[in-house]
């Protein structure tokens, strides 16, 4: 038995005759067990998910590098500035400081920088759905305990769903952009009642869509559904899985807070702030994706897979072959 010790330690096959029974109920305790086992696979997957993040970071860096020009925030700046030049006084200086704030807006003669930002946006827009599909397919396999081959499974999912995945990603990208734009737009116009309502409505829609995204790509890779039905079912599953959704959101918030805390902790040390900014790139996309998938897939399995699995098992026990009478568009993959 001793000569097989190392083999048993490093062999991941749990179907061995001597393997102990394990409770795989998708609860919080099993999450940490599974997360520990799949940790390095998630780190490897994270490297494949970086193209989802790098275009955004590159676009931001290019934008920050654009030459800027100052412009006044209010129309009072010009007369106050002129009055202060003609006859400076404590009152004019105070008013100039109060209303003399200036924005630094990008100069419009840096054509190359705008081309660079545009290229980042186009790349992300075109590949957004494909990247999410490939990553979600691998994450689903990790959560289900399937045999996962990162590279081949990632591109197999993209090849299998490339057309619908592109349009689903396009819709997803546009919705995220519009909701983000609305939140920022109405935030800077808070005051009137109507603007306040629109701001909070935009925040509520963003939270709702945040939970819907737990299910979007899982439904797309698991069933043969139209995009309309994918969005509809994701909306239905959001309240159905509210407990798991909230736990998943809490996990993502905690992970985000830890990363932000590390950045703030490292920042006072000076020049090594880049380390704090790089650390999230090594794990954050895959870890948050794993949390969302672990939260959402058991809900999908309970309501859309398990009923037909039990039906097929009962038909086999009764000696009758399944008649394939599943609802249209819900064929599990």
Phi, psi and omega in degrees: 000328183296326184290344178262007184298310181297322179298317182292328180291316187264352179277123181273004181286113181268004179265013178295151179301330183265007180289139180280149176292143182224137177282116182252024174302129186285068178254186184293322181297315181290333178302313182291326175297311181294320179299317179297321180290325185261011187304307184288332174294323178292321176299318178295318178297325181300323177298326178284340181269355183301326177300346173285334187254321186301319178301325178294313180296318180296318178299319179295317179296319177297317180298317181292337181274352181291136174301141182243162177227138182285146174216147185288151179274328181232161179287348180283348186298312185299307180294325178293319179295319178295317179296323179290329177289320183289312182211099180287139178210164178301323181293314181293324177295320179296314181295323178295320177293327182285317185247010186260016178298146182233145172270149170256103183259151181296142172288151185256023178250009181259074186297319183299322181293322179290326175296319178297315178296318179298321179296320178297317181294315181297316179300314181293321181296317183288320187261000187301310181294318181297317181295320179293323179295311181300315180293318181295323179298316179293316180296321177298319178297320178295319180292321181282346183083020178286162171288121187243131173241105194308303188295309184291319180293321181301310183279337173297316180296319179296315180297323183286332186233029191296322185286304180294325179298322179297312183288324176295318177296322179297314179295317180300314180298315182294318180297315179299317180296313183295317179295317177297317179297317181298317181298314180294317183298310183284335178298319181280002177237020177295140181152287175297148184303317182298319179292323177298316179298316181294324179295311182290328175294320178295319177297318180296318178295323178295319178296316178300315182289330174304316179287324178300326182292342173301330190252339189307299187283334173296316178295322183294320182273345185262330185229159174267089184233151172286163180298323178299317179289328176297313179296319180296312181293323177298321177293321179292319183290339181301310175283329180298322181255034189301322181295311180292325178297316180293321177296319177297317178297320178298318178297318179294320178296317179297317178297319178296317180297321178297316181293318177296319178298320178296320179297314180293329180288322183278332185305316182295346181284351176104236191290349183268019177301333178301330178297317179296328179281331182280326184307314179299330180294340183277346185211335194300310181301315182289320181295315179293324176296321178295318179299314181296317181293318179296328179286320191269323189298320177301330177290316177298317180297320183294319188261338186238344182246311184302318180302320180282330174296315179293324178296315179295321179295320179292324178292323178293323178294328179276358178082014179250139181284145176302138182266005178066034186269031177292150176303149183300131174085017180235038180280113181296142179248000000 
